[in-house]
Each structure stands twice: as C-alpha cells, then as structure tokens.
Amino acid sequence: MTKTVSYAGAVLVPAGAGVLLHLWAGWSMHSPVRVPAVLALLAGLALAGLALFAHDALFREGGSIVAAVLLVAGLGAVWVEARDSRIRAEVAACEITGEARMTYHPTFGEGAPGEKRLYHHPLVCDGGYPSDFTAEKRIGAAGTKVDIAYDPAHRMDPILAEDNVAHGSLVVPAVLLTLCAALSGLALAGEGRRDGPMW
C-alpha cells in the first residue's frame, strides 16, 4: 500500500463513515419505513466497527490509537447530532387527567449533580397516544390542555410541541473526525522513522 493511498484513506475513512452514518441515522429515525430503533442502532454500530477496522488496516502497526479513539467519538457524535436534528412528525392535542406523580432519581459519584426529580403526567390525547408524559417540571394541573409532539414509530420520546425544534449541529463531529484524519496523517508520515509518532 503506497503512502498516497494511505493518506487518502486516512481522510476518506473518517469523512466517508461520518457521512454514511449521518445519512443512515437521519433516514432510519425519520423514514416512513419505521425501522426499529434497535436495528437502526445495531446497523450504526456495525458501520462504526467497519470504519474502525478500515482505519486500522491503513497502518502496519495498528495506526494511531488517539486517532482511533477520535474516530469512535466522532461517529458517536454524528449519531447524536443526527438524532437531535430530527423533529417529531406528529402533534397530539392532549389533556392532563390527574395530578403528576413525582419520582426521584439519585446521581452517584463525587461532584455529581443533585437528585433529579421527574414529573409523570397522565394524559388523554387525540388518537390515544401518548397516555403519559414525563418532564423535569410540572407542565400543568388536571384539566390543562397541552400539545405533545411525538414520533408515530415511537423511536423518540414525546416532547412538548413548543420544544419540538431541531438542535443538531455537525460542528462537534466534524472537528473530531478532522482531528482523527490529521493525527492519522501524522502517524503515516512518522512510519519508518525510529522516533516516529506513537499516538
């Protein structure tokens, strides 16, 4: 394998994997085909595994460890951003039918945030879904009308319609995958040198 091919691969593997994963994640979470969430995630993990294998194959000695970690982190960020770039396709007019039930969820570890409190609201909605809604704050008393946005395939949790906006940004995954490609190129440049990079 020539250095030129290796350099091209060092750039194309993270970029290509990132693009493919973003396309798959976006389609599987928003398509009318209603791909099950578990299947979508497993296919995404398989793609990330293939990218990691291809990245490793570019190097005779396993390549850059930090670059491999950045590749995995970058692809994970792609998945999160693709998920956050989607909005729930349907909105149901609902009514809260009773008092919200509170549950407490402790956090662990030194410096962890305080205990999280969740409010579970019983609902009656047009179409019958959702039948309850969980939030970190009380959204209203019994009889309150609320609009709830939801994914008909139940791939994402329902949210208040007013919060149903896209938050995804490709900046973080792009930075991570660019750093991966740069470190891979440095590792390739250092191959064959006694004191070459060992990242």
Secondary structure, DSSP 8 states (H G I E B T S, - for coil): --HHHHHHHHHHHHHHHHHHHHHHHHHHHH-TT---HHHHHHHHHHHHHHHHHHHHHTSTT---HHHHHHHHHHHHHHHHHHHHT---SEEEEEEE-S--EEEEE---STT----EEEEEEEEEETTS--SEEEESS----TT-EEEEEE-TT--S--EEGGG------SHHHHHHHHHHHHHHHHHHHHTT-TT----
